Amino acid sequence: MAPGASARDGVPGLKKVLLSWSSGKDSAWTLHLLRQRADIQVAALVTTFNSQADRVAMHAVRRALVEIQAERTGLPLWPVELPWPCSNSEYEDRMRAVCQRATAEGIAAMAFGDLFLQDIRDYRVRQMQGTGIEPLFPVWGIPTGALALEMIGAGVKAKVTCVDPAKLAKSFAGRDYALNFLEALPEEIDPCGENGEFHTFVYAAPVFSRPIEVQSGEVVERDGFVFADVLPA
């Protein structure tokens, strides 16, 4: 399916899939890989929002930017509203509601952009048990050094929106995810930030009909993390 093509009406014979959409590079690449599969139709993007801040949980990306991302992919956005603070049981209740809506709409699976953390994958699998929704992991096991280079080479552009200063220097917050960013990373830091070292907002990718014009905002330290705001240009 071409970037910007609509998946709202469904195509007979294809497995309809939800995509867990964090707003970052790995989500965008997961969508890119899913759209190359002839047996799958991505039906919608699912994003969890901190309702108090009106931003993506952890990535701290503004809701308006995620809505633009969805528009550029041609896919509907299913927002999942989370209170703050949010307990794990509350989170799971809201995700069960997503699964119930999905099965009602003929959706058979949900895809995640997890790369190699087995405990996270195991949690997703447990979460999907009994829901009628199959968990998919399209980017699982791809070596992250090679994956980072492939994404950048394919035109993925992203801003680093969140840094864990216990793992990575604060100065990396707000930078572009590009070759010079990878070259500057300490050797022990995963090139895709899979261990929580950093999170991103993707503003250009093969899955978008056109790039999103953005500008960098203020950088703040809060709740033990460093957040770099991104605004529509």
Summary of the structure (lengths in Angstrom):
residues: 233
radius of gyration: 16.9
end to end distance: 28.3
largest distance: 49.4
contacts: 720
relative contact order: 0.17
helix: 29%
strand: 27%
